Amino acid sequence: MTALRIVIDVLIGISAIFALAGTIGILKMPDTFSRMQASTCIPTLGTICALLGALLYAIFFKNGDAGSAVKIAVIGLMILVTNPLGSHAIAKGAYKAGVRPEKKMETDDLGRDLYD
Amino acid sequence: MQKTTLPAVVSTFVVSFAFWVLLTWSFTPQELIAGAVISLAVALFSARFFIHEKAFWLCNPAKFFSGLFYWVCIFPVELVKANVDMAKRCFGGCKNINPGIVKVPVDLKSDYGQAALANSITLTPGTITMETTEEDGQNYFYIHWIDVTAPSGREAGDAIKGTLEKGLRRVWE
């Protein structure tokens, strides 16, 4: 049981590290789209590792609490399904509304083909 | 918009009912019957938005297991690689970036395949799908890429989504 406990703690530690990385990215990246890129670290490995730890905890330390375990799995699934939809919509909406990085982008095919 | 067909209603009903059971996690008859009635109503109204092609493609074992392999083995590996790369850039002071929007060709034909690929690309840190388009029968994605190493075209496509697309082609083509 102690080994399992260590695995759970390590998973939650990893999730904290990636969430920290995403937060630093959100605060320090130079433009909107790069900030969105950095923030993707948080819902993916940040949340997934934390939920994995919680799932193991619910299964092995709560005497097989199936209700909690299944709800944790559903939360993970919903985050994985809905997060990219929001990202598409925000990125496209920001670009359409005229948000451009200050420093010129390396290539900008979307602007060349559709908007400018 | 498509018409509501029986297979579409049945498959939407199965998904809705599975979600009901997962969320309530109680197996008393009242709960199950209430869930079935609500799932049926939801299925009748939303099947034509939810199902656009073959409804029972998951019943083909080859497709099912290649889908399972994709979401259990291929995609998490790519996800972890991209996450570590992005975390390194963030801890390194966010200076080591070279953002740009590239246009890459996509060989998947079906709607579901393209949606799954676009969502997989967006979930990987470092790439966001911004727009899809079709020109002369070839589909293209416009992808915002944090570190542009190749100009638009096949080469950039392989760098961004080569592995993902190979895995998804076995599921949907």
Interface residues (C-beta under 8 A of the other chain):
Chain A: I17 F18 A21 G22 I24 G25 K28 M29 P30 D31 F33 S34 M36 Q37 A38 T40 C41 T44 L45 A66 G67 V70 K71 A73 V74 L80 V81 N83 P84 L85 S87 H88 A91 K92 Y95 P101 M105 E106 T107 D108 D109 L110 G111 D113 L114
Chain B: F19 L22 L23 W25 L79 V80 N83 M86 A87 R89 C90 F91 G93 C94 I97 N98 P99 G100 I101 V102 K103 A118 N119 S120 T122 L123 T124 P125 G126 T127 I128 T129 M130 E131 T133 Y142 H144 I146 V148 P151 S152
